[in-house]
């Protein structure tokens, strides 16, 4: 890469910061961004890596990791206009390929899924955005203009201009690149909403049971009081006769022998 191309690439990297981060108010501030430091050092290491220079590219990569908290393997291919926001904890594997104007947030991992050689890391096409803490694994392709939600774990290809979220990630929306119109593919799960609906259903069930119990208790109490008021004794007459006989016998026994 000629010096003119290197300057143009650096200018595009600075433009990416200005376009994507509202906090970047001036060039001196942008020059302090760790993501910018990491990509500059990576471009140096990658050039040496392609030339077959031993050890030095990995040394530069490790120095960059120590200084910025961003680990980029010297073999990774990264296009222009690349921006890592905040950057701490970002890991980019050896066979990763990243297009132009791609944006990563902190904690993103572009990793492999095994110890096989060859292409084992993801390919991110132009204008991809990967959210905080997302993990993209394997030799998969994230299509042009796609968005990966924060915390997602992506193990399958994502089509262009799609939004993927979840663990494992699935496409939940697609976007028309011409009009910007977004179309939902499926409804997102809402575990908190499901829990609240379940609690409400259980509460209504308990209220219905309490109402039935109160109605039964009131009815039984009213029926019992009504019988007593009309002279109807709820106890069987035979039981009273037995109690009466027993009472008489007890009185006779107590007044008889004096025992």
C-alpha positions in Angstrom: 0.0 0.0 0.0 1.4 3.3 -1.1 1.9 6.2 1.3 -1.0 8.1 -0.4 -3.3 5.1 0.2 -2.2 4.8 3.8 -3.0 8.5 4.4 -6.4 8.0 2.7 -7.2 5.0 4.9 -6.2 6.9 8.0 -8.4 9.8 7.0 -11.3 7.3 6.5 -10.7 5.8 9.9 -10.9 9.3 11.4 -14.1 10.0 9.4 -15.7 6.9 10.8 -15.1 8.1 14.3 -16.6 11.5 13.5 -19.6 9.9 11.8 -20.4 7.3 14.5 -19.5 9.0 17.8 -21.2 12.2 18.8 -18.7 12.7 21.6 -15.9 13.2 19.1 -15.8 17.0 18.9 -12.3 17.6 17.5 -9.4 16.0 15.8 -7.2 16.0 18.9 -9.9 14.1 20.8 -10.2 11.6 18.0 -6.5 11.0 18.0 -6.8 9.8 21.6 -9.3 7.0 20.8 -7.9 3.5 21.6 -9.7 2.0 18.7 -7.8 4.3 16.4 -4.5 3.3 18.0 -5.4 -0.4 17.7 -6.2 -0.2 14.0 -3.1 1.9 13.1 -0.9 -0.7 14.9 -2.8 -3.5 13.3 -2.2 -2.1 9.8 1.5 -2.0 10.4 1.5 -5.6 11.8 -0.7 -6.9 9.0 1.7 -5.5 6.4 4.7 -7.2 8.0 2.6 -10.4 8.4 1.8 -10.5 4.6 5.6 -10.0 3.9 6.3 -13.1 6.0 8.2 -11.3 8.7 8.4 -13.6 11.8 7.7 -12.6 15.4 7.5 -8.8 14.9 3.8 -8.8 13.8 2.7 -10.7 16.9 4.9 -8.5 19.1 3.2 -5.4 17.7 -0.2 -7.1 18.2 0.6 -7.9 21.8 1.8 -4.4 22.5 -1.4 -3.0 21.0 -3.4 -5.4 23.2 -1.5 -4.2 26.3 -2.0 -0.5 25.4 -5.6 -0.6 24.1 -7.3 -3.7 25.5 -8.1 -4.7 21.9 -6.6 -7.9 20.5 -6.4 -8.1 16.7 -4.5 -10.9 15.1 -2.0 -9.7 12.5 -3.5 -12.0 9.9 -7.0 -10.4 10.1 -7.9 -8.3 7.0 -9.7 -5.0 7.8 -11.0 -2.5 5.3 -11.1 1.3 5.5 -13.3 3.4 7.7 -13.1 0.8 10.6 -14.3 2.1 14.0 -14.2 0.3 17.4 -16.2 2.3 19.9 -14.6 2.3 23.4 -13.0 -1.0 22.3 -12.1 -2.7 25.6 -12.3 -6.5 25.3 -12.6 -6.7 21.5 -11.0 -9.9 20.0 -10.6 -10.4 16.2 -9.2 -13.7 15.0 -6.6 -14.6 12.4 -8.8 -15.4 9.4 -11.4 -12.7 10.0 -12.2 -10.5 7.0 -13.8 -7.1 7.6 -15.1 -4.8 4.9 -15.3 -1.1 4.7 -17.1 1.2 7.2 -17.7 -1.5 9.7 -18.4 -0.6 13.4 -17.8 -2.7 16.5 -18.7 -1.9 20.0 -16.8 -3.0 23.1 -16.6 -6.6 24.1 -17.1 -8.0 20.6 -15.5 -11.3 19.7 -15.0 -12.4 16.1 -13.7 -15.9 16.8 -13.4 -19.5 15.6 -15.2 -22.6 16.5 -12.4 -25.2 16.4 -8.7 -25.9 16.0 -8.9 -26.6 12.3 -6.7 -24.6 9.9 -7.8 -22.5 7.1 -10.8 -20.1 7.1 -12.3 -20.4 10.6 -13.3 -16.9 11.5 -16.2 -14.7 10.3 -16.4 -12.4 7.3 -18.1 -9.0 7.9 -19.2 -7.3 4.7 -19.4 -3.5 4.3 -21.4 -1.3 6.7 -21.9 -4.0 9.3 -22.6 -3.0 12.9 -21.9 -5.4 15.8 -23.4 -4.5 19.2 -21.9 -4.6 22.7 -20.7 -8.0 23.8 -21.8 -9.8 20.7 -20.0 -13.1 19.7 -19.7 -14.1 16.1 -18.2 -17.5 15.6 -17.0 -19.6 12.7 -16.5 -19.1 9.0 -19.8 -17.4 8.5 -20.8 -14.3 6.6 -22.5 -11.2 8.0 -24.1 -9.6 5.0 -23.7 -6.0 3.9 -25.5 -3.5 6.1 -26.5 -6.1 8.7 -26.8 -5.4 12.4 -26.0 -7.7 15.2 -27.7 -6.9 18.5 -25.8 -6.6 21.8 -25.0 -9.9 23.6 -26.0 -12.0 20.5 -24.2 -15.2 19.7 -24.1 -15.6 15.9 -23.2 -19.1 14.5 -25.0 -18.9 11.2 -24.9 -16.5 8.2 -26.9 -13.3 8.5 -28.3 -12.0 5.2 -27.6 -8.4 4.0 -29.6 -5.5 5.7 -31.0 -7.8 8.4 -31.0 -7.5 12.2 -30.1 -10.5 14.2 -30.5 -10.8 18.0 -30.6 -13.5 20.7 -28.7 -16.6 21.8 -28.4 -18.2 19.3 -28.9 -15.2 17.1 -31.9 -15.2 14.7 -33.0 -12.7 12.2 -35.9 -10.5 13.6 -36.1 -7.8 11.0 -35.0 -6.8 7.5 -34.4 -3.3 6.1 -34.9 -1.9 2.6 -31.6 -0.2 1.8 -33.3 2.1 -0.6 -36.1 3.5 1.6 -34.8 2.5 5.0 -38.1 0.8 5.9 -37.8 -1.9 8.4 -40.0 -5.0 8.3 -40.5 -7.3 11.3 -39.8 -10.9 10.7 -41.1 -12.2 14.0 -42.1 -11.0 17.4 -39.3 -10.9 20.0 -39.8 -13.1 23.1 -40.9 -11.2 26.2 -40.2 -13.3 29.3 -41.0 -10.6 31.8 -44.4 -9.9 30.0 -45.1 -13.7 30.0 -44.4 -13.8 33.7 -46.6 -10.9 34.5 -49.5 -12.4 32.4 -49.1 -15.7 34.3 -49.2 -13.9 37.7 -52.3 -12.0 36.6 -54.0 -15.2 35.5 -53.2 -16.9 38.8 -54.4 -13.9 40.8 -57.7 -13.9 38.9 -58.1 -17.6 39.6 -57.5 -17.1 43.3 -60.0 -14.3 43.4 -62.6 -16.4 41.8 -62.0 -19.2 44.3 -62.3 -16.8 47.2 -65.5 -15.4 45.8 -67.0 -18.9 45.5 -65.8 -19.8 49.0 -67.4 -16.7 50.5 -70.7 -17.3 48.6 -70.8 -20.9 49.9 -70.0 -19.8 53.5 -72.6 -17.1 53.5 -75.2 -19.4 52.0 -74.5 -22.1 54.6 -74.6 -19.6 57.5 -77.8 -18.1 56.3 -79.4 -21.5 55.9 -78.4 -22.6 59.4 -79.7 -19.4 61.0 -83.0 -19.7 59.1 -83.6 -23.2 60.4 -83.0 -22.3 64.0 -85.3 -19.2 63.7 -88.1 -21.5 62.4 -87.7 -24.0 65.1 -86.0 -26.6 63.0 -83.1 -28.1 64.8 -80.3 -29.2 62.6 -79.5 -32.1 64.9 -81.5 -35.3 64.4 -84.2 -35.9 67.0 -82.9 -39.4 67.7 -79.6 -37.8 68.8 -81.5 -35.6 71.2 -83.5 -38.6 72.5 -80.2 -40.4 73.2 -78.8 -37.3 75.0 -82.0 -37.0 77.0 -81.9 -40.6 78.1 -78.2 -40.3 79.1 -79.0 -37.1 81.1 -81.8 -38.8 83.0 -79.6 -41.8 83.8 -76.9 -39.5 85.1 -79.3 -37.7 87.4 -80.7 -41.0 88.7 -77.3 -42.3 89.3 -76.1 -39.2 91.1 -79.2 -39.1 93.4 -79.5 -42.8 94.2 -76.9 -44.6 96.2 -74.8 -41.7 97.2 -71.7 -43.3 95.9 
